[in-house]
Amino acid sequence: DMADKAKMTVDPSFRIAEIDKRLYGSFIEHLGRAVYTGIYQPGHPSADEDGFRKDVIDLVRELGVPIVRYPGGNFVSNFFWEDSVGPKENRKARLDLAWRTTDTNQFGIDEFQKWCKKADTDIMMAVNLGTRGTADALNLLEYCNLNTDTTYAKMRRANGHPEPYGIKTWCMGNEMDGPWQVGHKTAAEYGMLAAETAKAMKVMDDSLEFVMCGSSNIKMPTFPEWERVTLEEAYDYVDYVSLHQYYGNPAGDTADYLANTLDMETFLHTVECTIDYVKAKRRSTKQINLSFDEWNVWYHSMDKDNEKMAREPWDQHPALLEDNYNFEDALMVGLILITFLKHADRIRIACLAQLVNVIAPIMTDENGKAWRQTIFYPFYQASKYGRGIALECPLASGKHDTSGHTDVTDIDATAVYNEEKKEVTIFAVNRNMMETVELDCDLRAFGNSLRIGEHTEMAGYGINEVNSSADDRRVAPKPVADPADALSDGSYKTALKPLSWNVINFRIEK
């Protein structure tokens, strides 16, 4: 029953912005099994000479992740970086207050730098502004980036790393608005500390850019006043405001769950407006953008985790936040990525939290293989095809209401034009649970130069279907064969199944 129709226009001159490749960033925190038995497991059959799991590196490279935030997260707010460098036998184990575990410090900044080189990604480094401050941030920066004849640069060289790491992007702490954060601050206190720390770090290395903590989520009682107050202190010294948001479906209400990107639109719009208000108030010409440096689905494992941390604290790398993602979670991740692309003019960095084992697209068996969760696929396809120019795509679609949202479009879709590769790609989700929707794409602006390339869909799965091991890959994109007349006279028509993630790639052949 093709009760529903949707129409979108794709024109290469309707540009939103050049997409920053860091939109496809991720995050490794010293939490659960992200580091130990995730990216680092000496003695594992796939481990290389540094103890890095090669099976994980292969999957990270497949995802094409250009930047990884490290070492936290809540973990960073009581992190003593000096304990994680130097000879491993001398490193001090420490209690992590955020996740109530013990960190052996057998993996630290030097190992992570080495891992990033092998995984073909850059580091986004966070400094501890919880229990520490400006002086320690400067010491860490000197250790990482300077080649001077001074204590911490010498220390790095003595530890066997002659070349500076050249880390460009630095987070000024993490979620400092959150009462759960070790060293939580008021907005004015944090804004001042972030400003002074960034200002001092810039004296040491003027090529740096800084991410200031925005609100930990849209429901924080201090949102968006936190953004205004902190920016009034730090506007001249920072380059990005961070946003964090996780989604879940504890009520088992699929339709309302998939409407959550409407809340994300509100969140983005509010933060953009607050930044621009401070900009106007300061008569500034400087543009501050967004770093959505924690986002994902997270709810499956929460009760179990809270119980574990309370019952058995101070374990080494216990299994925490190991959400096993189902099919509807993959649809949600697809919707979030579409939303990011629509805001590519302001979102320059985004980090899927996290990369391995901890609320992650990649899972590892300690005694076995690494494997792809359901959410791996939309992220992989967006990273592969979502490079180039984000296009403004006028879209007319039927709408529906859910328990918590009104006027939810059945179809959410966008397109990306890659001039270099000569291709254009449409990403579309049908979040109507019942109806197939015919999507009619107006592509006349490309003349007769388009040919259909790869066309895949994730559709027809039960919402709770999961991939549960390396041998279980049932929930994955499947190729769609387009009829001969799907693309004709500058129009492309395709049927989007109920609850589906669709990627349609066109090659441009002059």
N, C-alpha and C positions, 0 to 999 in steps of 0.2 A: 504494500500500500504506500504509494508515493504521495501522501497527503501534503507533504511539506516541501517547499522549495526555498533555496537560498541563492543569492547572487552576490558575487564579489568582482571587483575590478582591480586588475593588476597592471600597473603602468610604471615603467622604469623612471619616469620623471616625477612621480609622487614619492619623493624621498623623505624618510624620517631622519636617518643618519647613517653614517658608516658604522657598522657594528664593531665594537671593541671585542677582540677575540677573547678577552678575559671574562666575557659574559659566561664562558663555559669553564670557569674555575671551579675548584673544589677545596677540600678542607681535611687536614689530618691533625687531630688533637690527641694528646696523650690521654686517652680515654678508652676503657674496655680493651678490645683486641685490634684497635686501629693500627697501632705501631707494632706491638709485640704479638706475633703470630698473624699479623695482617701484612704490613709491608716488610717487616723484619722478622725473620725466623731462621737463625743459624741452625744448620743441621737438617733443615727440610730438604727433601729430594730436589726441589727446584731452586734452592738457595744458591746465590753466586758467592764469589770470594769475600764479599762484604756482609754476607748473611741476608741479602735482600732476596725476597721471593720473585723469581723471574716470571712465574705465571701471573703474578699480580702486575708487575711492570708491563707485561704484554697487554693486559686488559686496560691499564691506565693509558698506554700509548694508543690503543684502539679508540678510546674515548676522546683522545686529542685534547687533554686538559692543559691549558697554557699557564695556569698559576695555581698554587696550592697554599692556603692559609695555614700557619703553623705558629706555636705548638698548642694553641687554644684560642677561643673557648674559655670556659670557666677555669680550666686548668692553669691558664697563664697568670691568673691573678695572685698566685702564690708560687710562681716558678722562679727558681734560682738558676739562671742559665749556666753559671760557672761550674755547677755540679755535673753538668751533662757534657763537658768537654775534657780532653786530656786522656791519659792512659786509663783504660776501662777498669783495671783492678783498683784504681784510686778513687773512682767515682762514688759519691755518696748517694745512698738510697734515701728517698724522702717521702713523707706522707703527702698525698694530694687531698686537700680538704674539699675540693669541689665534688669529686666522685668517690671519696672515702676509700681510696686504694693506695697501694705503695708503688712508687715508681723507682725502679732500680737505676735509672739514668744511664743504662747501657746503650741507649740510643739518644743522640742529642743533635745539636745544630750542625755539627760537622758531618755526621752520618746523613742527616736530612739533605744537606747540600749535595752530597755525593749521590744520594738516591734521586734527587730532582734532575741532576744531569742525565742519569740513566733513563729516567721516565720522560725526558724531554719537556720539562716544565720549569717555571720560575717560582721563587719563594715570595710569599706575602707574609712578612714577619710581624708577630705581635709582641709588644713590650708589656711588662708587668707594671701597671699603674695602680694595682690593688695594694699589695704589701710593700711595694717599692716605688721608685719614682724616677725623676729626671736623671740623676747621676748614674743609676744602673742602666738606664736606656742608652746613655752615652757610652758606657763601657761596652755594652753589647754591640752597638753600632761600630765602635772602633775595632772590636774583635772581628766583626763580619766584613767591614768595607774599607778599612784603612791600611796603608802600607807604610805607616810612619815608624819611627824608631822609639815607640812608646809601649807601655806595659801590655796592653791587650792585643795590639797588632803583633807584638813580639810573641805573645802567648799563642796566637793562632799559628804563626810560622813554626814555633817550637812543637806544636801539636801535629806538624806535618802538612800544613796547608799554606804553601808560600803565596799563592795568588788570592787577593781579596775576592769576596763573594759577590760584591756589586748588587746587593739586594736593594731594589728601588722603592718598593711599596711597603709601608709600615702602618700597622694598626695601633692606635693609641689606646691600648688596653682592650677590654672586652665587657660589654653589657654593664657599664658602670652605673647605669640607672637602676639595676636590679638589686633589691635587698638581699638576695641569695648570694650576691657576688662578694667574695672576700675583698674587703677594702672598698665597699660601696661608698659612693660620694653623692653629695647634692649636685644639681646641675651647675651651679656657680663654681663650686669647688672643682668639679671635674673639668669644666670648660677652661678654667685658669691653668690647671695642671697640664691638660692636653696642649694648650697654647704654648706654655713655657717649655714643655718637652720638645714639641715640634720645632719651635724657634731655635732651641739649642742644637738639636740634631742637624738642622739645616746649615748651621754655621760649620759643622764638621763635614757635611757632605751636601752641597746645594742641589744635587740632582734628585733628591728624595721627594716622594709624595706621601701624604698622610691621610689616613682614614680615621675620622673621629667617631666615637660611639654615638649612634643615634639610639632610639628607643628599642628595647629588647623585643617588643611586639606591639601590635596596634592597641592591645587592651590595657597597656600600662597606664596607671592613673595619672602619670606625669606627661603622657603623650598629648599633644606635640609641643607642650611648653618646654620640655627638656631640650628639644632641638633648637628652639628659639634662644633660650638662655645660654646654652653651651656655645652656639654659633656667635652670639654677641661677644663672647670672650675670645673665641678662637678663629673667627672668620678669615683673618688675614694669613693664618698659618697652616690651615688644613685644606685638603683638596676634595675630599669625599665625606659624606655622612653615611654611616652604615645603617642598614635595615636588616632585621632578623624576623623570620616568621615561619612557623611550622603548621602544617594542617593535619587533621585527622578525622576519622569517622567513627568515633566511639558509639554513636547512637545507631549506626547501621542504616543511615539515611543517605543513600547514594546520590539522589537528585540534589539534595542540599549540599552535600560534600563537594560535588563538582561545580557548585555555584560560588565556591569560596574565592575564586579569582575576582569576583566583584568587590570583595573586601580588600583584596590585594590592590586593586585599582584605586580604591579610596585611600589606602595607606600610602601608595606612591604619590598620588595627587597631593595629599596633605603635606608630605615631607617636601616635595618640590616647591609647593607654595610657601611653606615656612622658610625654606632656604632663601627663596626669592624675596620674601618680605624683609629678611635681615639684609640681604644685598641692597634692596631699595633704600632701607633705613640708613645704611652706611654710605649711600651714594657710590657703591663699589662697581667696578667694571669686571670684577673677577667672578667667574662662574664656578660654583661648587656643584659637583655631581654626586651620584649615588653609588654606593657599594653594597649590593644586597648579599652580604657575605655569610649569611646562614639562611638556607631555605631547604625545605624538604617536607615529606610526609613523616610524621613521628607520633605514634600513639600506641602501636601494637604491643610494645614491650614495657610500657611505663610502670604498670603495677608490679610486675615481676622485678624490675630494676630497683624500685624503692624498697621493696621487701628485702632484696639481696644486700643492698648497701646498709640497711639497718641491722640485718641479722648477722652478716659476716663482713664487717668492715676490714680494711687494710690488706685485702688480697692483692696479689700481683696480677695485672691484666685479666680480671674476671670478664666473662661475657656480659657486656652491658649494652643496652640500646640496640639489640640485634633484631630489629623489625624484619619480619619476613614479608616482603611486599607482594600484594596481589594485583590482579588486573586493573581494578578501579584506581589503585594508587598510580599505576603507569599513566592512566588517563589524566589524573590530577597533575602529575609532573609535566605531561605534555601541555596542559592548559597554562601552567605557570610559565613554561618556556615561551609559549605564544605571547603571554602578557609581557615578559621581559623584552621580546623583540619589538613589541609595539612602543616600548619606552626606551629604545636603544639610544635616543638622543641624550638621556639622563643617566640611565644605568650603564656604567662603563665597566663595572666589575660585578660578578655574582659568583658565589661559592656554594655549590651543592654540598650540604652538610649531611654526611661526610663521604669519604671516598671508599673506604674498605671496612667491612664488618659492622661499624657503628652507623646505624641508619644510612645504609650505603648501597650503591648499585652493584658493588663487587663484594662477594663473600668468600671466605676461605675456610676449608676444612683443615684443622691443624695437622692431621695425618694424611691429608688428601689434596684435592685440587682446589683451585680458585674457580668461581663461577659467577654467572650474570643473573642478577635479580630482574624482575619484570621492568623496574624503572630504568635499568641500564639502557634499554632500547630507545625510548624517546630522547633521552639525553644524548646518546650516541648519534642519532640521526640529526638532531638539532645542531650538534657540534660539527657534524660532517657537512651539512647543507646550509647551516645558518650563518655563513660567513659572507661578508660583502655589504650590500646596502639593504637596510630594513626599509620596506615599502609601506606607505600608508595605503591600506586597501579598504575602500568603502565596502561595507558588507550589509546586505539586507537579509535578515533571517527571521523565522518564526520565533516566538518567545514562550516561555512557560514560567509559572511561579513554583517555588518550593516552600518547605516549612519555614525557612528563614530568609528567603530572598524573593524579590519580585522582578519581573521582566528580565528573566535570564534568557539570553539568546540560545537557541538550540545549537547553532553552530558558532564556534569561536575559531577564527582562522586568520592567518597572516601570510605574507610572502617575502622572500629574500631574493635579491638580484645580485648575482656574482658576476661582475663584468669580466674579471680576469679569466674565470673558468668558462665563461659564456654559458651560464645556466640560470634558471630561475626556479625557485622551489616554493611550493605551497604547503603549509602545515595547517591541518584542520582537525578539530575534534567535534564530533557530534555527541553532545551530552544529553540529547533527548533519549530517554530510556526505551521508548516504544517505536518511534517512527524512523524509517529510512528517510533521509533528506536528499533531494537532488541538488547538488551544488553546480551552479552555472557560473563559470569564470569568464569574464570579458578580458581577453588577451589581445585585443586589436592593436594595441600600442606596439606590439612586437611584429606586426605585419604577418607574413607567412613563414617566418623563420623558425618557429618552434617545432621540436619533435619531442614526443614523450620519451623520457629516460626511465628512471626507476620510479615505480609506483607501488607503494606497500600500504597495508593496513594492519592494525592490531584490532581485531573485532571478533565477536562471536564467542568470547570466553566467558565463563561464569565470573561474576565480580570478585569472588573470593579465591579464584585459581591463582596458584603461586608456582614459581620455579623453586625447587627445594634442594637441588644439588647440581654438580657439574654435568650429570647425565640426564637431568630433567630440564629440558628447554622448551616446554610446551607453549608458554606464553611469550610469543615473539612476533615481530612483523612478518607478514606473508605477502608474497608478490600478488599484485592484482593485474590481470590482463585487460587492457582497455579495448573496447570495441573499435573497429576501424574508423568509425565516424565520430569518436569521442571529441576529437579535436578537428574542427573545421570552421572556416571563415572567421578566424580570430575568436572563436568561442570554444570552451572546453566544458563538457558535462560529465559528471560522475556521481554515482550513488554512494552517499556516506551512510554506512549502517548505523543503527542505534548503538550508543556507547562504543565509539571507535576513534582511534588515533590514526590519521592518514597523512602520508607524505607523498607528494606528487612532484617529481623533479622533471623539468623540461630542459632540453639542450637547445641552445640558440645556434642555428646553422644558417649562416648568411649565404 
